[in-house]
Amino acid sequence: MNLAAYVPCFLAGVTCYALRDRITPKLSGRWWPLVVLGAVAAYCVAHTVSGPLIYWFGWVYCILIAALIPLFAESQIRWLNRAAERVATYSYGIYLLHVPALHIVFSLWRPESLALGLVVFVAISAALSIVAYHVIEAPMVRLVSRGARPWQSTCSDRATMAACATRSGS
């Protein structure tokens, strides 16, 4: 297993985070979806022609994407922002469960129609991610947030803030 092959999966996010305060957005956010679609298409083409070099191309590709992201202003398109927020809510489940969904659809079921397979793959990925979020992720986040600071709920009004600050050591 070549762990270096997985570095590009995280490289763009880390690089973009590091650049976020160093680059001023100059491009309208409305163009970002087209850039993403173009980037995905370019990566797919590169994947079909580059063979084993795709791993190294992935590194370069991710650095380029990371450098582009901060150039775009925040999107003002409400429906797109709501859709992105929804995807972000379930993103960890998507990250974890898209591979099993791919296996179910394309290895076990093997549909004759690629289009149908893609629709079913997206539906299964979405369903699994939503269920995982509501059954596992959200309840665990609530549990940990309650357990991490048991004094937090008593510190909501000004009268008890000083006592809470003393208890927490701040």
Sequence and secondary structure as in RCSB ss.txt:
>XXXX:A:sequence
MNLAAYVPCFLAGVTCYALRDRITPKLSGRWWPLVVLGAVAAYCVAHTVSGPLIYWFGWVYCILIAALIPLFAES
QIRWLNRAAERVATYSYGIYLLHVPALHIVFSLWRPESLALGLVVFVAISAALSIVAYHVIEAPMVRLVSRGARP
WQSTCSDRATMAACATRSGS
>XXXX:A:secstr
  GGGGHHHHHHHHHHHHHTTTS   B GGGHHHHHHHHHHHHHHHHHHHGGGHHHHHHHHHHHHHHHGGGB   
  HHHHHHHHHHHHTHHHHHHHHHHHHIIIIIII  S HHHHHHHHHHHHHHHHHHHIIIIIHHHHHHHHHHH T
TGGGGSSHHHHHHHHHHHT 
